[in-house]
Amino acid sequence: MIQSYTQLAQLEEHYDAIVIGSGMGGLTTAAILAKEGQKVLVLERHYIAGGFTHVFKRKGYEWDAGIHYIGEVHKKNSLLRKLFDYISNGELKWADIGEVYDRIFIGDQQFDFVKGVNNFKKQMISCFPEEEGAINKYVDLVFKAVASSKNYYMSKVLPSFVDALFGKWMKKSFYHFSDRTTDEVLRSLTKNETLIKVLTGQYGDYGLPPKQSSFSMHASVARHYFDGGNFPIGGSSQIVKTIAPVIAASGGAILVNAEVKEVLIEKNRAVGVLMNDGKIVRAKKVVSDAGIMTTYLKLLPEATVEKHKLKAQSQKVNRSVAHTSLCIGFKATPQELDLPKTNFWIYPAQGDHDTCVDRYLNDLNQPFPVIYLSFPSAKDPDWLNRYPGKSTIDIITLIPYETFAKWEDKPWGKRGKDYEALKEEIAQRLLKELYKHLPQVEGKVDYYELSTPLSTKHFVNYEKGEIYGLDHSPARFRQSFLKPKTPIKNFYLTGQDIVTAGIGGALVSGALTGIAMTGKNILKKL
Ligand SMILES: Cc1cc2nc3c(=O)[nH]c(=O)nc-3n(C[C@H](O)[C@H](O)[C@H](O)COP(=O)(O)OP(=O)(O)OC[C@H]3O[C@@H](n4cnc5c(N)ncnc54)[C@H](O)[C@@H]3O)c2cc1C
């Protein structure tokens, strides 16, 4: 069902749709089309399918590239759960990561985000008793901002004439929240700097600190996790494994090692794709899950980009920050190492989040502005069946692409001694932080490997190693071109740039693209 590109010749010659990229958005659209009886070919350039849902293996360990926890999927009636059940025929299973999903460390202080919104409020109020009013108002605003997003996202699939009539009205209340930064909204509620720093302690989930991020994005992440976090049982690879049979059931396939060079456009109509090796694959419709920047600046022919002024559109949005990730393996079980399921967010004591980011960007030797510790092997109840006697930890922090830009033309695995030395220096700094918080693992590391923004570029094709596609500033949410339908006939967009970063965002985006392509409201069906 997931096949290599070399098998293309043995497959059908004509497809109803081609999806470029097998990320969460692309897989969702492909499965939705397949459920409507369409034959869909998913083309993935990496040798592993799944985009950021893929797992990679080294030296007998496995790490998840872009999943640490997902909210809402444990509730059978939530939209995200229904969507996952629909596209995986109910085969994807979830494990709760426990009562405390996130723990925020600010210097020596720690604050728990406890599952259940009332528990969350109680916990916050117990830490900041004089801020009870502000905390209650904050939670209310989070719910209001999220409620306003439903119409906004649905407006992305309205036919143009309906959008012209009702779009403005449908988006109005969303813009009330999305036009303001997270910092502006929080400062309207409290002057308590520590409380602001704690409540925005998940900003790493969307990559922009409070003075730059849209409150709508912040609210969407905060709300998403209020009822706790979940992890796919069997690891992130289960996502593509359970969706692939749904695509295959209608005669479709997922091909890896299948890099698309260009979308074929004839008379302003997408008719297929040109592969990197020169082969042409035709289809009635083409969808790109490769991100706006890659799609506009690399995959569409220049004449099309010029005709629709797509370059100018791409300049209205910014790429998100890049990251580095230290993947660590231990020859001991999560229980033996006493690893938690809770994610740790570690912040410097001094300065608000924006100050910490600025300080670090000016001098990378300053403390990391955020360090995220995740314990995937402790979260997955199936882990020990696959990896007996072992466990893993991931450490993530932000790092500018420019730090590694001078090696961008060197091939993966052969970037030389200086590159390796810089990686080692960063790895040691991150390990030091790990030992501060989990002293019991010191001396027990069996293997570690640091990914850089060049790894993200190499494996997932984000040109500047963007962790989350486009950044989530107020301006981003004002861009009407971030929607499934494009000015090119039969050519559609999907993935995190259309809704927001996050598995939930890409999933919903995949569904919206499915709606735009079939004209059927799949969400109503669910
Ligand atoms: C380190 C990290 C941690 C994260 N943690 C979480 C988390 O805990 N919870 C959560 O909800 N979200 C998390 N996210 C975010 C989430 O993983 C992403 O937002 C989401 O998976 C993006 O999905 P997408 O559909 O946009 O496609 P992507 O996953 O970006 O996939 C795009 C695919 O297109 C392919 N492609 C590109 N160009 C071509 C081409 N020319 N030909 C063929 N294929 C091509 C790429 O190889 C890639 O596979 C995390 C992300 C990262 C990076």
The ligand as a MOL file (V3000), in Angstrom:
LIG
                    3D

  0  0  0     0  0            999 V3000
M  V30 BEGIN CTAB
M  V30 COUNTS 53 58 0 0 0
M  V30 BEGIN ATOM
M  V30 1 C 9.4890 18.9650 15.8550 0
M  V30 2 C 8.0120 19.0860 15.6630 0
M  V30 3 C 7.1580 18.7210 16.6910 0
M  V30 4 C 5.7840 18.8100 16.5230 0
M  V30 5 N 4.9600 18.3810 17.5400 0
M  V30 6 C 3.6190 18.4000 17.3620 0
M  V30 7 C 2.7590 17.8850 18.3650 0
M  V30 8 O 3.2010 17.3860 19.4080 0
M  V30 9 N 1.4160 17.9500 18.1510 0
M  V30 10 C 0.8800 18.4800 17.0160 0
M  V30 11 O -0.3510 18.5170 16.8840 0
M  V30 12 N 1.6940 18.9690 16.0370 0
M  V30 13 C 3.0280 18.9260 16.1710 0
M  V30 14 N 3.8580 19.4050 15.1830 0
M  V30 15 C 3.2590 20.0180 13.9900 0
M  V30 16 C 2.7070 19.0000 12.9970 0
M  V30 17 O 3.5540 17.8770 12.9210 0
M  V30 18 C 2.5890 19.6570 11.6050 0
M  V30 19 O 1.9110 20.8930 11.7250 0
M  V30 20 C 1.8210 18.7970 10.6060 0
M  V30 21 O 2.2200 17.4590 10.6660 0
M  V30 22 C 2.0400 19.3390 9.1890 0
M  V30 23 O 1.2930 18.5750 8.2540 0
M  V30 24 P 1.1740 18.9920 6.7340 0
M  V30 25 O 0.0080 18.2720 6.1560 0
M  V30 26 O 1.1690 20.4590 6.5960 0
M  V30 27 O 2.4240 18.3760 5.9900 0
M  V30 28 P 3.9510 18.0810 6.3160 0
M  V30 29 O 4.0230 17.1600 7.4760 0
M  V30 30 O 4.7260 19.3330 6.3560 0
M  V30 31 O 4.3380 17.2380 5.0420 0
M  V30 32 C 4.5720 17.7950 3.7790 0
M  V30 33 C 5.1040 16.6650 2.9170 0
M  V30 34 O 5.2850 17.1220 1.5770 0
M  V30 35 C 6.4260 16.4610 1.0700 0
M  V30 36 N 6.9230 17.1750 -0.1010 0
M  V30 37 C 7.4200 18.4320 -0.1480 0
M  V30 38 N 7.8040 18.7290 -1.3930 0
M  V30 39 C 7.5210 17.6440 -2.1660 0
M  V30 40 C 7.7190 17.3350 -3.5420 0
M  V30 41 N 8.2630 18.2230 -4.3830 0
M  V30 42 N 7.3400 16.1140 -3.9940 0
M  V30 43 C 6.7830 15.2000 -3.1590 0
M  V30 44 N 6.5990 15.4410 -1.8380 0
M  V30 45 C 6.9670 16.6470 -1.3530 0
M  V30 46 C 7.3990 16.5020 2.2300 0
M  V30 47 O 8.4620 15.5890 2.0650 0
M  V30 48 C 6.4710 16.1610 3.3870 0
M  V30 49 O 6.4080 14.7750 3.6010 0
M  V30 50 C 5.2410 19.2940 15.3130 0
M  V30 51 C 6.1020 19.6410 14.2630 0
M  V30 52 C 7.4610 19.5240 14.4180 0
M  V30 53 C 8.3650 19.8620 13.2790 0
M  V30 END ATOM
M  V30 BEGIN BOND
M  V30 1 1 1 2
M  V30 2 1 2 3
M  V30 3 2 2 52
M  V30 4 2 3 4
M  V30 5 1 4 5
M  V30 6 1 4 50
M  V30 7 2 5 6
M  V30 8 1 6 7
M  V30 9 1 6 13
M  V30 10 2 7 8
M  V30 11 1 7 9
M  V30 12 1 9 10
M  V30 13 2 10 11
M  V30 14 1 10 12
M  V30 15 2 12 13
M  V30 16 1 13 14
M  V30 17 1 14 15
M  V30 18 1 14 50
M  V30 19 1 15 16
M  V30 20 1 16 17
M  V30 21 1 16 18
M  V30 22 1 18 19
M  V30 23 1 18 20
M  V30 24 1 20 21
M  V30 25 1 20 22
M  V30 26 1 22 23
M  V30 27 1 23 24
M  V30 28 2 24 25
M  V30 29 1 24 26
M  V30 30 1 24 27
M  V30 31 1 27 28
M  V30 32 2 28 29
M  V30 33 1 28 30
M  V30 34 1 28 31
M  V30 35 1 31 32
M  V30 36 1 32 33
M  V30 37 1 33 34
M  V30 38 1 33 48
M  V30 39 1 34 35
M  V30 40 1 35 36
M  V30 41 1 35 46
M  V30 42 1 36 37
M  V30 43 1 36 45
M  V30 44 2 37 38
M  V30 45 1 38 39
M  V30 46 1 39 40
M  V30 47 2 39 45
M  V30 48 1 40 41
M  V30 49 2 40 42
M  V30 50 1 42 43
M  V30 51 2 43 44
M  V30 52 1 44 45
M  V30 53 1 46 47
M  V30 54 1 46 48
M  V30 55 1 48 49
M  V30 56 2 50 51
M  V30 57 1 51 52
M  V30 58 1 52 53
M  V30 END BOND
M  V30 END CTAB
M  END
